[in-house]
Amino acid sequence: MVRNTAREIAIHLSYELSFTDKPVEALLDQRLTAEAFAGLAEEDAVYQEAPNAKQADYIRRLVRGVEEHGAELDGYIAKYAKGWSFSRIPLVASAVMRVAMYEVMYMPDVPNAAAINEAVEIAKKYETPETVKFINGILGSFSRQELSE
């Protein structure tokens, strides 16, 4: 499994956090098993290979971070979502942006451009072209404004 696949799985789990009442650790423990991956493999190719320990740690780190810093990340999304109320933003788009922003802000081992570019590429699989442009615009504005300060 490559990092991009691990990132996409983290986005899936961050999305799931939006509508589950499970604690983040319970969700991670349930979803990051070989059995869970085997059950999802036919539905989505990203689940063809279960993560190794390093990849699972990366996924856990991202999903925990998104959970822990959710209000802060949502604040940045709302700040740069000109003319959009946060409630209008699709949940998948929010999950994509939260993961990318968390990586940019809290994971110095991940290049900022890689986090943003990968987020946009992943978004293309799940969102309309207009929503992908919206995500790209928010992440671009976020990185230019917040990282230059």
N, C-alpha and C positions, 0 to 999 in steps of 0.2 A: 504494500500500500504506500502510495506516495503522499507527500504532505498535503497536496491539493485535495486528495480524497479524504484525508483525515479532517481537513478544514470543512469540507462539504458535510461530513457526518456531524461535526460540531455545530454547523448551521442547522441541520435537521433537529438536533437535540435542543438547541437554543430556541428554535421555533416551537418545539413541543412544550418547552417550559412556559410558553405564552398561554397555554390553555390547560395545563395539568395542575393538580394540587399536590403532586408528589414532590417531596424534597429533592433537591438537585442530586444528592448522593444516591438516593434510591433509584432515581431515573438512570443515572450513569451506571450503577451496578446492574440494573435490569437490562439496559440496552447494549452495553459493551461486553457481551458474551458471545462465544462462538455459536451458541444455540440461537440467539436473537439474530445474528447476522445470517445464519443459514435460513431462518424463517423469512427474511427480507430479500434474500439474494435474487429470487425470481422477479420481484417487483422493481428492484433498482440495482443496477450494476455496481454502484459504490459499495454494496454490501457483499460482493463476491468473496472478499478476503477479510477475515477478521483482523483487527489491528494487533500488532505485537505490543509488548509492554511499553516501549518508547512511544509508539503512536497512540496507544490508549492514554498514556500520561499527557500527551499533547492535547488530545481531545478533552480530557478531564479538565486540564488547566484552562482551556478556552471556555468551556461550558460553565465551570465554576466562576470564572472571571466575569462572564456575561451576567450571570445570576447576581454576583456580589456587587457589580458596578452598574447594574441595569438602569437605575434612576439617572446616574451620571451620563451614561451612553445615550439614553433616551433624550436627555436634555440637549446633548449635542445634535442629535437628529432633528429635534424640534427647532433648534436655533437656526439650522441651515436649510430647513424645509420651507423655504419662502412660499407663502401663500397656501400652505397645506396645514391642516390641523393634524396632530399626531394620530388621532383616531382614524383618519382616512388612509393612512399608510398601510399597505398590505402587511400581514404578519410575517410572511416570508421575507419581504424586503427589509423589514425591521430587523429580523434575525441576521440577515446578510450584513447589514450595516453595523449592528452591535458587535458581531464577531470581528469584522475588519477594524473597527475603531478600538476594540479591546487589544487586538494584536499591535496596532500602531502605538497605543499609549502605554501598554504594560508588558510587552514582549520585545525587548530590544534586540533579541536574537533573530527576529523576523524583520527583513527589510520592509520599510513602509510601502514602497512601490509594489512589492510582491503581494503584500496583504490586500492592498486596494485593487490591484489588477486581478488577482485571483477571485476576490469577492465579486467583481463585475462579471467575470467569466462564469462563475457559478450562478449568478443571478440570471444570466441569459438562458439557463436551462429551465428556470421556473417562472420567470416574469415576462411581461410584454416588453417590446422594445422601448416603449415610453417609460415604463417603470425602471428599466435598466438605465436609461439616460438620467432619470431622477436620482437613482442610487449613485451613479457615477458623479453627478453634479454635487450631491451632498458630500460624498467622500472626498472629492477634490477640494471643495470649499473648506471642509473640516481640516484636511491636511495642510492646506496653504495657510489658514488662519491660526489654527491651534498649535501647529508644530513650529511656526516661525516666531511665536511669542516667547 
